[in-house]
Amino acid sequence: MKYSVAYFSRTGNSGRIAQKIAQKLSTDAIEVTDNMNWKGPIGYMRAGRCALNNKDVDISIHGKIDSDEYIVVTPLWAGKITPAIRKLLQTLPKDKVHLIVSSGSSTLKERADYKSVLDIIKKEKNEDEKIAAFTGSLSQ
Ligand SMILES: Cc1cc2nc3c(=O)[nH]c(=O)nc-3n(C[C@H](O)[C@H](O)[C@H](O)COP(=O)(O)O)c2cc1C
């Protein structure tokens, strides 16, 4: 089975998780960026508001996403996936997407129809164990 790994990251956690998964699968992690400024305290407030309002953003995909199944890593913002990843997911078949959600302490609420959803929660301090179990569960 061929997998593409894509991620959006504001402060690096989702990027790190995506890199670790990609390394285990001997592929590259493809970054997705958007046209918004999420930096600093004002960016933080904007991020929460835009996630809650399902803000439509323009995205750039920094690589070729082309595979049998997709591993998509996103931060959790106000209980939701990020605008950039919401936009990316509009182009992918949901039942072929393994969604990995990086959060501080809580889990994604809307999780129906994905191939799988995995929450990696910072305060649980088990990122590497969860990544190993996840990559181990994938079909070769
Ligand atoms: C706007 C905003 C909202 C967030 N909301 C939540 C939340 O609802 N629950 C949670 O556990 N963490 C929340 N977080 C924390 C992030 O999900 C967490 O730090 C994540 O690892 C960040 O990923 P990144 O470093 O790839 O950007 C929020 C962070 C931001 C910036």
PDBQT file of the ligand as one rigid body, heavy atoms in Angstrom, charges set to zero:
ROOT
HETATM    1  C1  LIG A 201      -6.230  28.512  18.137  1.00  0.00    +0.000 C 
HETATM    2  C2  LIG A 201      -5.854  27.264  18.886  1.00  0.00    +0.000 A 
HETATM    3  C3  LIG A 201      -6.845  26.495  19.462  1.00  0.00    +0.000 A 
HETATM    4  C4  LIG A 201      -6.514  25.319  20.151  1.00  0.00    +0.000 A 
HETATM    5  N1  LIG A 201      -7.522  24.572  20.658  1.00  0.00    +0.000 NA
HETATM    6  C5  LIG A 201      -7.218  23.409  21.302  1.00  0.00    +0.000 A 
HETATM    7  C6  LIG A 201      -8.260  22.562  21.783  1.00  0.00    +0.000 A 
HETATM    8  O1  LIG A 201      -9.455  22.796  21.600  1.00  0.00    +0.000 OA
HETATM    9  N2  LIG A 201      -7.898  21.445  22.483  1.00  0.00    +0.000 N 
HETATM   10  C7  LIG A 201      -6.586  21.108  22.706  1.00  0.00    +0.000 A 
HETATM   11  O2  LIG A 201      -6.340  20.103  23.355  1.00  0.00    +0.000 OA
HETATM   12  N3  LIG A 201      -5.575  21.887  22.214  1.00  0.00    +0.000 NA
HETATM   13  C8  LIG A 201      -5.863  23.007  21.516  1.00  0.00    +0.000 A 
HETATM   14  N4  LIG A 201      -4.854  23.790  21.010  1.00  0.00    +0.000 N 
HETATM   15  C9  LIG A 201      -3.461  23.342  21.176  1.00  0.00    +0.000 C 
HETATM   16  C10 LIG A 201      -2.921  22.691  19.907  1.00  0.00    +0.000 C 
HETATM   17  O3  LIG A 201      -3.850  21.765  19.355  1.00  0.00    +0.000 OA
HETATM   18  C11 LIG A 201      -1.628  21.921  20.187  1.00  0.00    +0.000 C 
HETATM   19  O4  LIG A 201      -0.695  22.754  20.814  1.00  0.00    +0.000 OA
HETATM   20  C12 LIG A 201      -1.045  21.336  18.902  1.00  0.00    +0.000 C 
HETATM   21  O5  LIG A 201      -0.071  20.375  19.255  1.00  0.00    +0.000 OA
HETATM   22  C13 LIG A 201      -0.418  22.415  18.057  1.00  0.00    +0.000 C 
HETATM   23  O6  LIG A 201       0.087  21.835  16.871  1.00  0.00    +0.000 OA
HETATM   24  P1  LIG A 201       1.194  22.576  15.971  1.00  0.00    +0.000 P 
HETATM   25  O7  LIG A 201       2.417  22.755  16.858  1.00  0.00    +0.000 OA
HETATM   26  O8  LIG A 201       1.443  21.633  14.852  1.00  0.00    +0.000 OA
HETATM   27  O9  LIG A 201       0.644  23.878  15.532  1.00  0.00    +0.000 OA
HETATM   28  C14 LIG A 201      -5.153  24.947  20.297  1.00  0.00    +0.000 A 
HETATM   29  C15 LIG A 201      -4.155  25.740  19.722  1.00  0.00    +0.000 A 
HETATM   30  C16 LIG A 201      -4.500  26.866  19.001  1.00  0.00    +0.000 A 
HETATM   31  C17 LIG A 201      -3.413  27.685  18.337  1.00  0.00    +0.000 C 
ENDROOT
TORSDOF 0
